Amino acid sequence: MLNYTIIVKEIVFNLLINMKNYILALFILGCVMHVNAQNPTTIIESNPDNSRVITTGTPFLLIATDARAASMGDLGVATSADAFSQQWNPSKYAFSETKSGFAVSYTPYLSKLVNDIFLGNFTYFNRLNEGSAIGASFKYFSLGEIELVQDEFSEATIAKPNELTVDVSYSLRLADQFSMAVGLRYIRSDLKIQQIDPNASAASSFGADIAGYYQSEEEAYADFNGRTRLGFAIQNLGPKIKYDDAGRENFLPTNLRLGGGFDFILDEYNTLALTGEVTKLLVPTPPIVGDEYEYEDTNGNGVYEPELGEETVGSAIRTGVIIEGKSQDVSFLSGVFQSFSDAPDGFSEELKEFTWALGAEYRYQDAFALRAGYFNESEDKGSRKFFGLGAGFKFKMTTIDLSYLFSASKIQSPLENTLRFSLSFNIMDGEYTEY
């Protein structure tokens, strides 16, 4: 006969042993989960001030210095040749009907606030023969006078920060209707104030331009004659500019210009020229960056869930972490190629980095001109939008051009409601008339 008492005791004993194992297993698992919960995990949070507006050193190089280009929306790569072609497309000099000449311009800057900030330009060109020409220019950007006072017992000292460029170009006709040009530019930026930093010195760099221009022969249409114009230019291609060894290197405003236009030659007195242009900075787009933090994973699932009370622990352990996009720490030449494919939002953002302008110019007997234009930039990339109006008058060998800017953006332009003027002097006019 079986002893049920012994059997029951053995069953109870085994159950206690198994329960002990289960409790031990649960205790170990709980410890592990607790350890995991207390083990910090890293998370990268995007900085709220991520701006992807492309900035460069010496941005004054992109300001239109001549009134003719300014009145047509800051375009000039494919307009007809004039004395100021040096800034936009020096290869146009090979199609100039004027043998040689020089020009001066004056552009007030921030005229609503101060009266001593301005951009001045002097340009000279000479068409050597039917196939080639040279050009040179000097551009000076004055930031006005800054009065410095160390304390109430010191006399005030005056600082005059400024930036300037000197450039030369050579253009050559490679065909009857096509020319190309190369240019070299020296850039000097004296913005650091010696009275504040005795070791401060001016920064300098150099840039190169490559340009091309096509101008067709005059062709007859139904009720008018016409002429096609095309142009391109890669400008300010050169090393970054840096003020000191510890300072940041800034890209030059390297840019690509593409344009086209058509001249409606209505009769021997009246001509209407329409021109369009697109421009893109060949500079890397700022990436989206963030800071890396540690946080307590209270749920142990490896997912950051701030809505459940999880918070970061302390300050960032690493800053400036790239979340989307590419690093800007590249050479200027690599930056040119990278600029076409580094926008964090992809192709749609790359398109926003193109600015465009449309301009019209009516000329009567080449003695009087009326001009208008519009410039547009994406709101995410600077939001420059403005209309330009202008006029030109020619007296024998002298041409006077005027322009006025109306801002169309919520962000006020430094040149808004600014009257700009330029003077051109033809040393030998009418030397070449076959165009």
C-alpha positions as CSV (number, residue, x, y, z in Angstrom):
1,M,0.0,0.0,0.0
2,L,1.3,3.4,-1.0
3,N,2.3,5.9,1.6
4,Y,0.4,9.0,0.4
5,T,1.8,11.1,3.0
6,I,5.3,10.6,1.7
7,I,4.2,11.2,-1.9
8,V,2.4,14.5,-0.9
9,K,5.5,15.7,0.9
10,E,7.7,15.0,-2.1
11,I,5.3,16.8,-4.4
12,V,5.2,19.8,-2.1
13,F,9.0,19.8,-1.8
14,N,9.5,19.7,-5.6
15,L,7.0,22.6,-6.0
16,L,8.9,24.6,-3.4
17,I,12.2,23.9,-5.2
18,N,10.8,24.9,-8.5
19,M,9.1,28.0,-7.1
20,K,12.4,29.0,-5.5
21,N,14.0,28.7,-9.0
22,Y,11.2,30.7,-10.5
23,I,11.5,33.4,-7.9
24,L,15.3,33.5,-8.3
25,A,14.9,33.8,-12.1
26,L,12.4,36.6,-11.8
27,F,14.7,38.4,-9.3
28,I,17.7,38.1,-11.7
29,L,15.5,39.3,-14.6
30,G,14.3,42.3,-12.6
31,C,17.9,43.2,-11.7
32,V,18.9,43.0,-15.3
33,M,15.9,45.2,-16.3
34,H,16.8,47.7,-13.6
35,V,20.4,47.9,-14.7
36,N,19.2,48.4,-18.3
37,A,16.8,51.1,-17.2
38,Q,19.6,52.9,-15.4
39,N,22.1,52.5,-18.3
40,P,22.1,55.9,-20.1
41,T,21.4,55.8,-23.9
42,T,22.4,58.6,-26.3
43,I,20.1,60.6,-28.4
44,I,20.8,63.4,-30.9
45,E,18.5,66.4,-30.8
46,S,18.3,68.9,-33.7
47,N,19.2,72.5,-32.8
48,P,16.3,74.9,-33.1
49,D,18.3,77.6,-34.9
50,N,19.3,75.5,-37.9
51,S,19.4,78.0,-40.8
52,R,20.3,76.8,-44.3
53,V,20.9,80.3,-45.8
54,I,24.3,80.1,-47.5
55,T,26.7,82.7,-46.2
56,T,30.1,83.6,-47.6
57,G,33.0,85.9,-47.0
58,T,33.2,89.3,-48.9
59,P,29.5,89.2,-50.0
60,F,29.9,92.7,-51.5
61,L,31.2,91.0,-54.6
62,L,27.6,90.0,-55.5
63,I,26.2,93.6,-55.3
64,A,25.4,95.1,-58.7
65,T,27.6,98.1,-59.0
66,D,26.3,99.6,-62.3
67,A,22.9,101.2,-62.6
68,R,22.0,99.4,-65.9
69,A,22.2,95.9,-64.4
70,A,20.6,97.0,-61.2
71,S,17.6,98.4,-63.0
72,M,17.0,95.1,-64.8
73,G,17.0,92.9,-61.6
74,D,20.8,92.5,-61.0
75,L,21.4,90.6,-64.3
76,G,24.2,91.1,-66.8
77,V,25.7,87.8,-68.0
78,A,23.7,87.8,-71.3
79,T,22.9,91.5,-71.9
80,S,24.6,93.4,-74.7
81,A,28.2,94.6,-74.1
82,D,28.8,97.7,-72.1
83,A,31.6,99.2,-70.1
84,F,30.6,97.3,-66.9
85,S,30.8,93.9,-68.5
86,Q,33.8,93.2,-66.3
87,Q,31.6,92.4,-63.4
88,W,29.1,90.2,-65.2
89,N,30.8,88.6,-68.2
90,P,34.0,90.0,-69.6
91,S,33.8,87.9,-72.8
92,K,31.2,90.5,-74.0
93,Y,34.0,93.0,-74.5
94,A,34.9,91.0,-77.7
95,F,31.5,92.2,-79.1
96,S,31.8,95.8,-78.0
97,E,31.1,98.4,-80.8
98,T,33.2,100.8,-78.8
99,K,37.0,100.5,-79.2
100,S,37.7,101.4,-75.6
101,G,36.3,103.3,-72.6
102,F,36.1,103.5,-68.8
103,A,33.3,103.9,-66.3
104,V,32.6,104.8,-62.7
105,S,29.7,104.1,-60.4
106,Y,28.5,104.9,-56.9
107,T,26.1,102.8,-54.9
108,P,24.9,104.0,-51.4
109,Y,24.4,101.2,-48.9
110,L,22.0,101.3,-45.9
111,S,21.3,104.8,-46.9
112,K,18.2,104.9,-44.6
113,L,20.5,104.5,-41.6
114,V,23.9,106.1,-42.4
115,N,25.4,108.2,-45.2
116,D,29.0,106.9,-45.3
117,I,28.6,103.3,-46.4
118,F,29.0,102.9,-50.1
119,L,30.3,100.8,-53.0
120,G,32.4,102.4,-55.7
121,N,33.6,100.9,-58.9
122,F,36.1,102.0,-61.6
123,T,36.3,99.9,-64.8
124,Y,38.4,100.2,-68.0
125,F,38.3,98.1,-71.2
126,N,40.1,98.1,-74.5
127,R,39.3,96.1,-77.6
128,L,42.7,95.3,-79.0
129,N,41.5,94.1,-82.4
130,E,38.5,92.4,-83.9
131,G,39.2,89.2,-82.0
132,S,40.3,90.1,-78.5
133,A,39.9,92.6,-75.7
134,I,41.2,93.3,-72.2
135,G,39.5,94.7,-69.1
136,A,40.3,95.8,-65.6
137,S,38.4,97.2,-62.6
138,F,38.8,98.4,-59.1
139,K,36.0,98.0,-56.6
140,Y,35.9,99.6,-53.1
141,F,33.4,98.9,-50.4
142,S,33.5,101.3,-47.4
143,L,31.8,100.4,-44.2
144,G,32.0,104.0,-43.0
145,E,33.6,105.5,-39.9
146,I,33.3,103.8,-36.6
147,E,34.1,105.8,-33.5
148,L,35.8,103.9,-30.7
149,V,36.0,105.0,-27.1
150,Q,37.6,102.8,-24.4
151,D,36.4,104.8,-21.4
152,E,35.2,108.2,-20.4
153,F,38.9,109.5,-20.0
154,S,40.1,108.4,-23.5
155,E,39.9,110.2,-26.7
156,A,37.8,108.7,-29.4
157,T,39.6,107.1,-32.3
158,I,38.2,106.5,-35.8
159,A,38.3,103.2,-37.6
160,K,37.4,102.8,-41.3
161,P,36.9,99.1,-42.2
162,N,36.8,98.4,-45.9
163,E,37.0,95.8,-48.5
164,L,38.3,96.0,-52.1
165,T,39.1,94.0,-55.2
166,V,41.4,94.5,-58.2
167,D,40.8,92.4,-61.3
168,V,41.9,92.0,-64.9
169,S,40.4,90.0,-67.8
170,Y,41.2,88.8,-71.3
171,S,38.6,87.9,-73.8
172,L,39.0,86.2,-77.2
173,R,36.6,85.5,-80.0
174,L,36.7,81.8,-80.8
175,A,34.1,82.1,-83.6
176,D,32.2,84.9,-85.4
177,Q,29.4,84.7,-82.8
178,F,31.1,83.2,-79.7
179,S,33.8,84.5,-77.3
180,M,35.3,83.4,-74.0
181,A,37.2,85.2,-71.3
182,V,39.3,84.5,-68.2
183,G,39.7,86.8,-65.3
184,L,41.9,87.0,-62.2
185,R,40.8,88.9,-59.1
186,Y,42.7,90.0,-55.9
187,I,40.4,90.3,-52.9
188,R,41.3,92.2,-49.6
189,S,39.0,92.4,-46.6
190,D,40.1,94.8,-43.8
191,L,37.3,94.4,-41.3
192,K,39.2,93.6,-38.1
193,I,39.8,96.7,-36.0
194,Q,43.5,97.2,-35.0
195,Q,42.5,99.5,-32.1
196,I,40.7,96.6,-30.5
197,D,43.1,93.8,-31.5
198,P,46.7,95.0,-32.1
199,N,47.5,91.7,-33.9
200,A,44.6,92.1,-36.3
201,S,45.4,92.2,-40.0
202,A,43.5,92.3,-43.3
203,A,42.5,89.0,-44.9
204,S,43.2,88.4,-48.6
205,S,42.6,85.9,-51.3
206,F,42.2,85.6,-55.0
207,G,39.5,84.4,-57.4
208,A,39.3,83.4,-61.0
209,D,36.5,83.9,-63.5
210,I,35.6,81.8,-66.6
211,A,33.0,83.2,-69.0
212,G,31.5,82.8,-72.4
213,Y,29.1,84.8,-74.6
214,Y,27.2,84.1,-77.8
215,Q,25.6,86.7,-80.0
216,S,23.9,85.8,-83.2
217,E,23.8,87.7,-86.4
218,E,20.7,89.9,-86.9
219,E,18.0,87.8,-88.5
220,A,14.8,88.9,-90.3
221,Y,11.4,87.9,-89.0
222,A,7.9,88.7,-90.2
223,D,7.6,92.3,-88.8
224,F,11.0,92.8,-87.2
225,N,14.6,91.8,-87.0
226,G,16.0,89.9,-84.1
227,R,19.2,88.8,-82.4
228,T,19.8,86.1,-79.8
229,R,22.2,86.4,-76.8
230,L,23.4,83.7,-74.5
231,G,26.0,83.9,-71.7
232,F,27.5,82.0,-68.8
233,A,30.1,82.8,-66.1
234,I,31.7,81.1,-63.2
235,Q,32.9,83.8,-60.8
236,N,35.2,84.1,-57.7
237,L,36.6,80.6,-57.9
238,G,39.4,80.7,-55.4
239,P,40.7,79.7,-51.9
240,K,38.8,80.5,-48.7
241,I,39.4,83.7,-46.9
242,K,40.7,83.7,-43.3
243,Y,41.5,86.6,-40.9
244,D,43.8,84.7,-38.5
245,D,45.1,81.2,-37.6
246,A,42.4,80.7,-35.0
247,G,39.6,82.1,-37.1
248,R,37.0,80.5,-39.3
249,E,37.7,80.0,-43.0
250,N,35.0,81.5,-45.2
251,F,34.2,80.5,-48.7
252,L,34.3,83.2,-51.4
253,P,31.0,83.9,-53.1
254,T,31.8,81.6,-56.0
255,N,28.7,81.6,-58.2
256,L,27.4,80.3,-61.5
257,R,25.4,82.6,-63.9
258,L,23.4,81.4,-66.9
259,G,21.4,83.7,-69.0
260,G,19.8,84.3,-72.4
261,G,18.0,87.1,-74.2
262,F,16.5,88.3,-77.4
263,D,16.6,91.7,-79.1
264,F,13.5,92.8,-81.0
265,I,14.8,95.2,-83.5
266,L,11.6,96.9,-84.5
267,D,13.2,99.5,-86.8
268,E,16.3,101.5,-87.1
269,Y,15.3,103.6,-84.1
270,N,13.5,101.3,-81.7
271,T,14.8,98.1,-80.0
272,L,13.3,96.1,-77.2
273,A,15.7,93.6,-75.4
274,L,14.4,90.9,-73.1
275,T,16.8,89.0,-70.8
276,G,16.5,86.2,-68.2
277,E,19.2,84.9,-65.9
278,V,19.6,82.2,-63.2
279,T,22.3,82.2,-60.6
280,K,23.5,79.7,-58.0
281,L,26.1,80.0,-55.3
282,L,28.7,77.2,-55.7
283,V,29.2,76.9,-52.0
284,P,28.2,74.0,-49.7
285,T,24.8,74.2,-48.0
286,P,24.9,74.3,-44.2
287,P,23.8,70.9,-42.8
288,I,21.3,70.2,-40.1
289,V,23.2,69.8,-36.9
290,G,22.3,68.7,-33.4
291,D,23.7,68.0,-30.0
292,E,24.2,64.5,-28.5
293,Y,22.7,63.8,-25.1
294,E,22.4,60.9,-22.6
295,Y,19.0,60.0,-21.3
296,E,17.6,57.5,-18.9
297,D,15.7,54.6,-20.7
298,T,13.1,54.0,-17.9
299,N,11.2,51.5,-20.1
300,G,14.3,49.5,-21.1
301,N,13.1,49.3,-24.7
302,G,15.9,51.4,-26.2
303,V,13.5,54.1,-27.5
304,Y,13.6,57.7,-26.4
305,E,10.1,58.5,-25.2
306,P,9.9,62.0,-23.6
307,E,6.1,61.8,-23.4
308,L,6.6,59.0,-20.7
309,G,8.8,61.2,-18.5
310,E,12.1,60.3,-20.0
311,E,14.6,63.3,-19.9
312,T,18.1,63.9,-21.0
313,V,20.8,63.7,-18.4
314,G,22.9,66.8,-18.0
315,S,24.5,68.9,-20.8
316,A,25.4,67.7,-24.3
317,I,28.3,65.3,-24.5
318,R,28.9,66.2,-28.2
319,T,27.8,69.3,-30.1
320,G,27.6,70.1,-33.8
321,V,26.7,66.5,-34.8
322,I,25.5,66.4,-38.5
323,I,22.0,64.9,-38.7
324,E,21.3,65.6,-42.4
325,G,23.5,67.0,-45.1
326,K,27.2,67.1,-45.6
327,S,30.1,68.8,-43.7
328,Q,31.2,72.2,-45.0
329,D,34.8,71.5,-44.0
330,V,36.0,70.9,-47.5
331,S,38.3,72.7,-50.0
332,F,36.8,75.4,-52.2
333,L,37.1,73.2,-55.2
334,S,35.3,70.2,-53.5
335,G,32.7,72.7,-52.3
336,V,31.9,73.6,-55.9
337,F,30.9,70.1,-56.8
338,Q,29.3,69.4,-53.4
339,S,27.1,72.4,-53.7
340,F,24.9,70.6,-56.3
341,S,24.0,67.6,-54.1
342,D,24.4,68.5,-50.4
343,A,21.0,70.1,-49.5
344,P,19.5,68.2,-46.6
345,D,16.0,68.3,-48.2
346,G,17.3,66.9,-51.5
347,F,16.6,68.1,-55.0
348,S,13.7,70.4,-54.0
349,E,16.0,72.4,-51.7
350,E,18.7,72.5,-54.4
351,L,16.3,74.2,-56.7
352,K,15.6,76.8,-54.0
353,E,19.2,77.8,-54.1
354,F,18.8,79.2,-57.6
355,T,17.9,82.8,-57.9
356,W,16.3,84.2,-61.1
357,A,15.8,87.5,-62.7
358,L,14.0,89.0,-65.6
359,G,14.8,92.3,-67.3
360,A,13.6,94.5,-70.2
361,E,15.3,97.4,-71.9
362,Y,13.8,99.7,-74.4
363,R,16.3,101.8,-76.5
364,Y,15.6,104.6,-78.8
365,Q,18.4,105.5,-81.3
366,D,20.9,104.3,-78.7
367,A,20.5,107.7,-77.1
368,F,17.8,107.0,-74.6
369,A,16.8,103.8,-72.7
370,L,14.1,102.7,-70.2
371,R,14.6,99.6,-68.1
372,A,12.7,97.4,-65.6
373,G,13.4,94.1,-63.9
374,Y,12.6,91.7,-61.2
375,F,14.8,89.6,-58.9
376,N,13.6,86.6,-56.9
377,E,15.2,84.4,-54.2
378,S,13.5,81.7,-52.2
379,E,12.2,82.7,-48.8
380,D,14.2,79.8,-47.3
381,K,17.5,81.0,-48.8
382,G,17.5,84.7,-48.1
383,S,14.2,86.0,-49.4
384,R,15.6,88.8,-51.6
385,K,12.8,89.9,-53.9
386,F,12.8,93.3,-55.5
387,F,11.8,95.3,-58.6
388,G,14.2,97.6,-60.4
389,L,13.5,100.6,-62.6
390,G,16.0,102.8,-64.5
391,A,16.9,105.0,-67.4
392,G,19.9,105.8,-69.5
393,F,20.9,108.8,-71.5
394,K,23.7,109.1,-74.0
395,F,25.4,112.4,-74.9
396,K,28.0,111.9,-77.6
397,M,30.7,109.9,-75.8
398,T,29.2,109.9,-72.4
399,T,26.4,107.7,-71.0
400,I,24.5,108.3,-67.7
401,D,22.5,105.5,-66.1
402,L,20.2,105.7,-63.1
403,S,18.4,103.0,-61.2
404,Y,16.0,102.7,-58.3
405,L,15.1,99.6,-56.2
406,F,11.7,98.6,-54.7
407,S,11.7,95.8,-52.3
408,A,9.0,93.1,-52.7
409,S,10.0,91.0,-49.6
410,K,9.0,91.1,-46.0
411,I,12.8,91.4,-45.3
412,Q,13.9,94.9,-46.1
413,S,16.7,95.2,-48.6
414,P,19.8,97.3,-47.7
415,L,19.4,98.9,-51.1
416,E,15.7,99.6,-50.8
417,N,14.7,103.1,-52.1
418,T,18.3,103.7,-53.1
419,L,19.1,105.8,-56.2
420,R,22.2,104.4,-58.0
421,F,24.0,106.1,-60.8
422,S,26.9,105.3,-63.1
423,L,28.9,107.1,-65.8
424,S,30.5,105.6,-68.9
425,F,32.9,107.3,-71.2
426,N,33.7,106.0,-74.7
427,I,37.2,106.9,-75.7
428,M,36.7,105.8,-79.3
429,D,33.1,105.2,-80.4
430,G,31.8,103.5,-83.5
431,E,35.1,101.7,-84.3
432,Y,33.3,98.3,-84.8
433,T,29.9,98.3,-86.4
434,E,29.5,94.8,-87.8
435,Y,27.4,93.7,-84.8
